[in-house]
Amino acid sequence: MNKLTQGLMVVVVVLAVIAYGLFSHSESLSNKAAQLARDKTELSGKVEVKQATINTMAYQQLTAAKIDAQYVTEMNNAKSELEKMEIGVANGTIGLHINATCP
């Protein structure tokens, strides 16, 4: 074998090694891309569940706030009515009737 043939064989071997390295690297990248796609799908599902929980909690919080506002309004109305009655009793404009019988 002459030097030219040996040189060509070395080039062919080097090119074969490089081609194998690129192929295995490409396959590795393909596997990583597939794993990332699976991870993305899984995480997207988890995010959707968490967002649904947040939406439910926000709705419950708004509902509780509405109920609280209603009770506060009723309580303030009752206090106002009680104050009016106390003032009326103190002024004598409202009489206090006691229905009692003695044996």
Short mmCIF file of the C-alpha atoms (twelve columns), coordinates in Angstrom:
data_MODEL
# 
_entry.id   MODEL 
# 
loop_
_atom_site.group_PDB 
_atom_site.id 
_atom_site.type_symbol 
_atom_site.label_atom_id 
_atom_site.label_alt_id 
_atom_site.label_comp_id 
_atom_site.label_asym_id 
_atom_site.label_seq_id 
_atom_site.Cartn_x 
_atom_site.Cartn_y 
_atom_site.Cartn_z 
_atom_site.pdbx_PDB_model_num 
ATOM 1   C CA . MET A 1   0.000    0.000  0.000  1 
ATOM 2   C CA . ASN A 2   1.287    3.313  -0.842 1 
ATOM 3   C CA . LYS A 3   0.960    6.444  1.244  1 
ATOM 4   C CA . LEU A 4   -1.953   7.792  -0.776 1 
ATOM 5   C CA . THR A 5   -4.007   4.671  -0.119 1 
ATOM 6   C CA . GLN A 6   -3.118   4.762  3.555  1 
ATOM 7   C CA . GLY A 7   -4.053   8.440  3.737  1 
ATOM 8   C CA . LEU A 8   -7.410   7.779  2.065  1 
ATOM 9   C CA . MET A 9   -8.099   4.917  4.467  1 
ATOM 10  C CA . VAL A 10  -7.352   7.166  7.443  1 
ATOM 11  C CA . VAL A 11  -9.658   9.849  6.029  1 
ATOM 12  C CA . VAL A 12  -12.410  7.262  5.470  1 
ATOM 13  C CA . VAL A 13  -12.024  5.918  9.021  1 
ATOM 14  C CA . VAL A 14  -12.035  9.435  10.484 1 
ATOM 15  C CA . LEU A 15  -15.125  10.334 8.458  1 
ATOM 16  C CA . ALA A 16  -16.829  7.119  9.602  1 
ATOM 17  C CA . VAL A 17  -16.059  7.914  13.253 1 
ATOM 18  C CA . ILE A 18  -17.330  11.464 12.816 1 
ATOM 19  C CA . ALA A 19  -20.494  10.228 11.095 1 
ATOM 20  C CA . TYR A 20  -21.119  7.726  13.922 1 
ATOM 21  C CA . GLY A 21  -20.563  10.451 16.529 1 
ATOM 22  C CA . LEU A 22  -22.985  12.798 14.777 1 
ATOM 23  C CA . PHE A 23  -25.576  10.040 14.420 1 
ATOM 24  C CA . SER A 24  -25.383  9.067  18.096 1 
ATOM 25  C CA . HIS A 25  -25.482  12.726 19.121 1 
ATOM 26  C CA . SER A 26  -28.500  13.269 16.881 1 
ATOM 27  C CA . GLU A 27  -30.232  10.267 18.424 1 
ATOM 28  C CA . SER A 28  -29.423  11.561 21.907 1 
ATOM 29  C CA . LEU A 29  -30.880  14.954 21.034 1 
ATOM 30  C CA . SER A 30  -33.968  13.268 19.633 1 
ATOM 31  C CA . ASN A 31  -34.431  11.323 22.873 1 
ATOM 32  C CA . LYS A 32  -33.968  14.498 24.914 1 
ATOM 33  C CA . ALA A 33  -36.520  16.316 22.760 1 
ATOM 34  C CA . ALA A 34  -39.030  13.505 23.245 1 
ATOM 35  C CA . GLN A 35  -38.436  13.569 27.018 1 
ATOM 36  C CA . LEU A 36  -38.874  17.333 27.090 1 
ATOM 37  C CA . ALA A 37  -42.150  17.002 25.178 1 
ATOM 38  C CA . ARG A 38  -43.398  14.427 27.723 1 
ATOM 39  C CA . ASP A 39  -42.308  16.652 30.602 1 
ATOM 40  C CA . LYS A 40  -44.058  19.632 29.028 1 
ATOM 41  C CA . THR A 41  -47.295  17.679 28.662 1 
ATOM 42  C CA . GLU A 42  -47.115  16.477 32.260 1 
ATOM 43  C CA . LEU A 43  -46.352  19.946 33.614 1 
ATOM 44  C CA . SER A 44  -49.096  21.509 31.502 1 
ATOM 45  C CA . GLY A 45  -51.586  19.110 33.061 1 
ATOM 46  C CA . LYS A 46  -50.374  20.007 36.535 1 
ATOM 47  C CA . VAL A 47  -50.619  23.712 35.760 1 
ATOM 48  C CA . GLU A 48  -54.202  23.268 34.530 1 
ATOM 49  C CA . VAL A 49  -55.169  21.456 37.748 1 
ATOM 50  C CA . LYS A 50  -53.554  24.143 39.884 1 
ATOM 51  C CA . GLN A 51  -55.236  26.915 37.885 1 
ATOM 52  C CA . ALA A 52  -58.614  25.209 38.321 1 
ATOM 53  C CA . THR A 53  -57.966  25.051 42.080 1 
ATOM 54  C CA . ILE A 54  -57.050  28.736 42.135 1 
ATOM 55  C CA . ASN A 55  -60.204  29.617 40.180 1 
ATOM 56  C CA . THR A 56  -62.345  27.587 42.603 1 
ATOM 57  C CA . MET A 57  -60.720  29.259 45.589 1 
ATOM 58  C CA . ALA A 58  -61.240  32.711 44.077 1 
ATOM 59  C CA . TYR A 59  -64.919  31.942 43.466 1 
ATOM 60  C CA . GLN A 60  -65.329  30.683 47.029 1 
ATOM 61  C CA . GLN A 61  -63.595  33.779 48.366 1 
ATOM 62  C CA . LEU A 62  -65.934  36.065 46.384 1 
ATOM 63  C CA . THR A 63  -68.957  34.099 47.585 1 
ATOM 64  C CA . ALA A 64  -67.782  34.349 51.193 1 
ATOM 65  C CA . ALA A 65  -67.182  38.093 50.776 1 
ATOM 66  C CA . LYS A 66  -70.744  38.574 49.445 1 
ATOM 67  C CA . ILE A 67  -72.214  36.613 52.351 1 
ATOM 68  C CA . ASP A 68  -70.062  38.567 54.803 1 
ATOM 69  C CA . ALA A 69  -71.206  41.875 53.290 1 
ATOM 70  C CA . GLN A 70  -74.836  40.763 53.572 1 
ATOM 71  C CA . TYR A 71  -74.405  39.818 57.254 1 
ATOM 72  C CA . VAL A 72  -72.599  43.076 58.028 1 
ATOM 73  C CA . THR A 73  -75.429  45.033 56.396 1 
ATOM 74  C CA . GLU A 74  -78.048  43.087 58.369 1 
ATOM 75  C CA . MET A 75  -76.090  43.572 61.590 1 
ATOM 76  C CA . ASN A 76  -75.756  47.334 60.990 1 
ATOM 77  C CA . ASN A 77  -79.495  47.573 60.241 1 
ATOM 78  C CA . ALA A 78  -80.307  45.681 63.439 1 
ATOM 79  C CA . LYS A 79  -77.979  47.941 65.462 1 
ATOM 80  C CA . SER A 80  -79.587  51.013 63.920 1 
ATOM 81  C CA . GLU A 81  -83.070  49.718 64.733 1 
ATOM 82  C CA . LEU A 82  -82.014  48.899 68.289 1 
ATOM 83  C CA . GLU A 83  -80.547  52.383 68.744 1 
ATOM 84  C CA . LYS A 84  -83.800  53.930 67.445 1 
ATOM 85  C CA . MET A 85  -85.790  51.858 69.930 1 
ATOM 86  C CA . GLU A 86  -83.480  52.760 72.822 1 
ATOM 87  C CA . ILE A 87  -83.790  56.469 71.956 1 
ATOM 88  C CA . GLY A 88  -87.585  56.133 71.618 1 
ATOM 89  C CA . VAL A 89  -87.870  54.395 74.996 1 
ATOM 90  C CA . ALA A 90  -85.636  57.022 76.602 1 
ATOM 91  C CA . ASN A 91  -87.750  59.849 75.051 1 
ATOM 92  C CA . GLY A 92  -91.000  58.177 75.929 1 
ATOM 93  C CA . THR A 93  -92.153  58.048 72.313 1 
ATOM 94  C CA . ILE A 94  -92.047  54.286 72.343 1 
ATOM 95  C CA . GLY A 95  -93.752  52.530 75.181 1 
ATOM 96  C CA . LEU A 96  -92.594  49.300 76.621 1 
ATOM 97  C CA . HIS A 97  -95.493  46.964 77.311 1 
ATOM 98  C CA . ILE A 98  -95.063  44.080 79.646 1 
ATOM 99  C CA . ASN A 99  -97.633  41.380 79.581 1 
ATOM 100 C CA . ALA A 100 -97.418  39.777 82.970 1 
ATOM 101 C CA . THR A 101 -99.958  38.308 85.309 1 
ATOM 102 C CA . CYS A 102 -99.618  37.736 89.006 1 
ATOM 103 C CA . PRO A 103 -101.360 34.788 90.610 1 
# 
